[in-house]
Amino acid sequence: MIDKGDPYTPEIDINGQSYFPAPYSIHPLPPRLSAGLIPVGIFALLSVASTITLICFISWRFATWKLHYRTFIGYNQYVVLVLNLLLADLQQSSGFLISFHWIYRQEIVAPSSACFAQGWLIHSGDVGSGLFVLAIAVHTFYTAVYGRRISNKVFACGIVGLWLFAYLLTAVGVGMHGNRYFVRAGAWCWVSESYEADRLAFHYIWIFVIEFGTVLIYLVTFYQLRRKTSRLFTGGLGGHNAGNRSTIEAVNRITKLMTLYPCVYVMLTLPLSAGRMWSMAHGGQGYSTVFACLAGSMITSCGWVDSLLYTLTRKRLLQDTMPGHASSGRRTGELSDNWEATELGDKGITHTRTVTVEGGQMMDTYHHHIANQNSMSGTAPRSRTWEARPPSPNGSIDPILSGIGSVGGRNNKTEVSVGLEQIMAEESEEDDIAALPRYIARGPVGQGYEVKS
């Protein structure tokens, strides 16, 4: 139990330096703790190496996106969220990497620069990775269930806001208590046992809100997707809906892929969080060194596990979320493999209509319901002049339309599919969905490609 007086006095002298007394410092390290910190440091080193490697790879792809994609990969919000999660994992694992310093010195002492750095990195990295796991869950829910895309400005502000909030939760305690805040707390440096209220307010409560909130969000997401899929395919919409089936299957795949990250976070962080909550509920009673080192090894593994997940799922994720992503790894003018009905696009679940381009004029061709209405009312199909444009921040591209116009004195006629945002929140909208066209994309005769669903 902690002395109710000033627990940080009297200070102890180690090699001519003054440090806080036990339990806020320990010298020398017990053999079991010294041995237990070895796997913690090894997993931390693995996480640091893997996250740095993957962050450098993604950054390189950002810089050379024109060689690999038809749209700037930085507009892919899923990739940006994963990148920020990796940055938070890097901070956390860097903190645990300081375990090698304690093994070398055979002590854990505070106040010291190494102890403060470890406490800051672990606290900010743990909270930061949790916040981005929650952001992934919220983003997946919004795009999958509502079929909409968050604007880039709002998304960027959200990213900055999450980082500021993570650092705020870490800095408030330091501002209140100075160098007494981060001291030895078990097998490494973290928030002092003297500030249990600060642990709860600035860390525990947020971690548990993130863990249980993420689980709840994904349960609702899968329920809504199942309900939406059932309504779409059992509501008598007919065979013209096959393209939308492929699109919703892509949404389901993306949702399942993004679910892996919060699952990993919950499984790897829950043991340590639960152990510390148990300790706080039992009047500060400590848990065993073996449990502390095992839980530390798990939580510092978030970095290399997240890196492995992204490496294994990257191709599938980009195929479903990057319009014009070339599987060959090079950007070409040909139709890429995933420019088809399985593509999610930038607005979540989409329907499509056929557009005919002839002589620089783009004509919309609608489902026979609308065509019949137009013929009865004498209304001609809508048309507009096509103007070439570069990729937009929303990922809008037109890979098939790049060769429109006259070829060899003849008009070049192309039919492509253009995505329409699907909004099916209410039962009353099913009639409008039924009137949407069939998903079709095919090129001019003789050009050697045809995609139908």
N, C-alpha and C positions, 0 to 999 in steps of 0.2 A: 504494500500500500504506500501511497505517496504521502510524505510528511505534509501536514497542514501549514507549516511555516513556509520558509523559502526553500524549496527543494533543490535549488541550484547552488546552494552553499553548504559547506565550504568547498571551494574548488580544489581539485587535486593537481599535483605537479607531475607531469610526465616528460622526461627529457628536457627539463627547463621550461616547458610550456604549461600554462594553466588551463584546465578543462573542467567541465561540469562533472560532479560526482556521479556515481552509479545511481539509478540505472540509465542516466542520460549519456554516459560514456562507459566504455568497458575496455580494460587493459590488464592482462593480455586477453586475446580471444580464447574462449574454451575450445578444446580440440574438436568437439562435435560441431560447434558453430563454424569453425574454420573450414572443416570438411564439407559442411552443408552449403556454404557459400560458393563452392566450386561449381556445382551444376547450375546454380543461379547465374553465375558469371558466364558460363559456357552458353546457356540458352540466350542470355542477353547479347553476347557477341554474335551469335547466329542471327538474332533478330536485327541487330544493327547492320550487319553485313548485307542481309537480304533486303532490308528496306532501302538502304542507300543504293544498292544495285538497281532495284526496281524503280525508285524515284528518278535516278539518272536515266534509265531507259525511257520512262514516260516523258520526262522533260526533253529528251532527244527527239522523241516522236512529235512532241509539240513543236519543236523548232524545225523539223523536216517533214511536216505533215503533207506537203504537196507531193512528196515522193511516194506516199503510202495511201492517202485518202483523198476523196473528192471534196470533203468539208473539213474545216479546221477542227481537230480533235478536242481542242479546248472548249468547244461548244457542246460537247457531250457531257452532260451533267453527272452521269453515273461515273465516268472516269475521273472527273474532278473531285467528286466526293471520296472515291477510293484513294486518290492521291493525298488528300488532306488527312484521311484516316491513317495512311502510312506515315505521314509526317508526325502525327501524334504518337503513333507506335514507336517511331524512332526516338522521340524524346523520352518516353517511358523506359525503353530498353537501354538507352544511354545512361539513365540514372542507375539501373541495376548493374550496368557494366562497371560502375565504381566499386562493386564488390571485390574485384581483383585488387583494388587499392587497399582495402581493409585486410585482405588475405596477406598481402605483401607486408603491411605494417603490423599485422597481428594485433589490431586494435580498431575500435570504432569510437571516435572522440568528437565531442562538440564543446564549444563552437569551433568550427574549422571550415575552410572553403570547400573541402571535399564533402563534408556532411551537408552543408547548405545546398551545394549543387545537386547532390543526390536527392534530398528532400524536395527541392523545387522541380526537378525534372520528373520525378515519379508522380508527384501530385498533379502538376499541370498536364503531363502526358496521359495519366489515367483518366482525369476528367475530360480532357480533350478528345481522346479516342472514344469515350462514352458518348459525348455530345455528337460526334460525327456518325457513330452507329445509329443514334436516334435520328439524326438528319437523314440518313439513308432510308430508315424505315418510313419517316414522314414523306420523303420525296417519292418513294415507291408507292405508297398509298395514294398520294395525290395524282401521280401520272397513270397508275394502273386502274384505279377505281373511277376517277373523274375524267380520264382520257385527255388531260390537259398538260401543258408544259409551263413550268415556272419561267418567267421572263429572266433574261440574263442579268439585268440590273438587280432585281430582287434576289436572285440566286447569289450573286457576288456579295451583296450586302449581308446576306445570311451567313456566308462563309466567314467574312471578316468579323461579324458579330459573335459567332461561336468561338473564334480564337480569343477575342477580347474578353468574353465571359469566362473562358477557362483560365486565362491569366488573372482575371479579377478575383476569382475564387481562391487562387493561389496567393495573390499578393496581399489580400486583406489581412490575413493572419500574420504575415511578415510585418506589415505596417503596424499592427496592434502590439506585437510581442517582440519584434526585433530578432536578435540571434538566439533567443530562447525557444523559438517556434519550431525550427527543424533541428532535432536532436536524435540520438539513438532511440529507435522504437522497435525493439526486437532484434531482427537480424540485419537491419539497415537503418538509415536515417530517414525520418519522416516527422509528422506532426507529434509534438511532445504529448506524453500521457497526461500532463497537467492541463491540457486544453481539450478535454473530451467534448465540450460543447462546440468548439470550433471544428473538431473532426466531424461531428454530426452535421453542422450547418454548412460547411464548405466542402464536404466530400461525401460522407455516407449517404445522406438523404438524396443527393443528386445521382449517385451511382445506382441506388435501388430504384429511384424513379425511372432512370434510363433502362434498367434491366427489365422491370415489370411493364413499363410503358411500351417498350419495343415489342415484347411478347404480345401484348394486347393489340397493338397496331397491326401486327402481321396476322393475328387471328381474324380481325375485322377485314383486313385486305383479302385474305383467301376466301372468306365467306362471301364478300361482295363480288369477287371475281367468279366464284362458283355460281352465284345467283345470276349474275349478268350473262355468263356463258349459257346457263340453262335457259334463260329467257330468250336469248338470241337464236338458239338452235332448236328449241322446241315450241317456238311461237308461230310456226307455220309460215316462215319467211321464204321458204322455197330454196331450190338449188342454186340460185344466183348468189347465195351468201357464202359460197365455198371460200372465196378470197378472204372474207372477214374472219372465217374460222382460222385460217392460217395466221392472220394478224393477231387474233386473241391468243392463239397458241404461243406466239412470240412474246406477248405480254406476260403470259403465265411463266414462260421460261425465264424471262428477266426477273420477275418477282421471286422465283425460287432461287435464282443465282444470288440476288441481293440479300436473301434471307440468311445465307450462309455466314455473312459477316457478323450480324448480331448474335447468331447462335454461338459462334466462336467466342465472341466477347463475353457473353453470359457464362458459358462453361468455364472459361479460363479465369475470370475475375471473381466469380461468386464464392469460391472457397475462401479466399483471403478476406473478402468483405464480410462474409458470414462469420469467420473466425474472429475478426476484430469487433463485430457487433456482439458476439457472444462474450468476449472479454469485457466489453464496456458494460454489458448487462450483469456481469458477475463481479462488479466492483473493482475492475482493473486486473482481475486474475489473468495471468499470462498463459498462453498456449505453448506447446512444446516446440523446441528448436527444430525437430524433424518436420512438424506440420508447417512451421513458418517457412522453412527452406523449400518444401514441396510446393506450397502455395505460391511462393515467390517465383519458383521455376515455371509454374503454370502461367502466371500473369505476365511475366516477361517474354513468354512464347507468343504473345499476340502478334508481334511484328512478323516473325518468320511464318506463322500460320496464315496470316492475312496475305502475305506476299505469295505464298504457295497457292492460296485460293485464287488470287487474281491471275497468276500465271496459268493455272489449269482452266480457268473459265474465260480468259480474256478473248479468245477467238469467238466463242459463242456470244459473248456480251456485245462485242463490236459488230458482229453480223446482224444482230437484232436491233441495234441502236444507232449504227452509223450508216446513213444513206450513202451508197456508192463505195462502201468499203471493199477494196479489191483483195480477194483471198490470195492472190499471187504476191502481194506485198508491194506492188507497183501501181502507180496511178496511170491508167490508160484511158483512151477514148472509147473503149468497148463497153458493152453492157456487163456490169459486174454480176457475180453469182447471186448476190443477195438483193439486187434490185428487182424484187418480185413481191408476190402477195404475202410472204412471210415477214416483210420488213415492217418494223414498228413505226418508223418515222419520228418526227419531232413533236408530235402532239398526242402521244399515247395511242389508244385504239383508234383506227381510222377506217372509214369506208372510202371507196374510190369511184370515179367516173371516167369514162373513156373520152379522150380528147383527140381530135383529128387535126393535124397540122398540114396545111397544103398551101404552098406558095407564100409562106410567111404569115398566113392567117390561121388562128387556132379556133376550132369549132368544138363546142361541148356536145357530146352525144349522151343522152340520158336514158334511163330505164324506160321500157315500153309504156309504163303507166304515164310518165310525164310526156313521152312522145305523143301518146294518144290525146292527152289534154291539149298539147300544143296544136295538133292537127284539127281538133274540134274547135278550138278558139281562134285558129288562123294565125297563131303566134309562131314566128320563125325561131329556130334554135339560136341561142345567144352566141356571139362571136366577139373576139377581140384580137388586136394585133399583138403578135409575140415580139418581145424585146429581150435580147440576151442580157443576162445579169450575172455577176459573180456570186459565189456562195454567200449567204447571209448568216448573221449570228444564230438564227434559228435552224440552221442546217438545211435551208431550202436549196435544192439543186435540181437540175433538169438534164441528166446525163444523155438521154436519147435525143434531145432537141438540138444538140449542138451542130448538127449537120443539115438544118432545115434550109429551105430556099430552093433555087433552081440548080439542077445538076445536069450538065450536058444539054442545056436548053429545055429541059423538061422540069415540070413541077415535081418536087419530092414530097410524097405523102407519107405521113407517119402517124400512127395511133399509139398513144401512151396512156397510162393510168395516172390519175392525179388524186392524191389523198384528200379526203374530207373528214374533218374531226367528228368522231362519234360521241354523242352525248345521250345516254340512255338512262338517266336517273329516274324517270317517271314512266309508268305504264302507258300513259297517254301518247308517248312518243313513238311507240312501236309502229304505228301506221306510217310515220314519216320515214322510219328506217326501212320499211318494206318497199318504199318507193325509190330507194337508192339503187344505183346501177350495179351491174356485175363487174367484178374486178378483172380487167383485161389489160394486157400490155403486149403489143406486137409491133414489129417494125416493118419497113417497106419490103416488098417482094424482092427477093434476090440478095438481101443483105445477110441472110443466114442466121437470124435469130427470131424466136417466137416464144413468148412466155404467156401461158394461160393458167388459170386456176379453176 
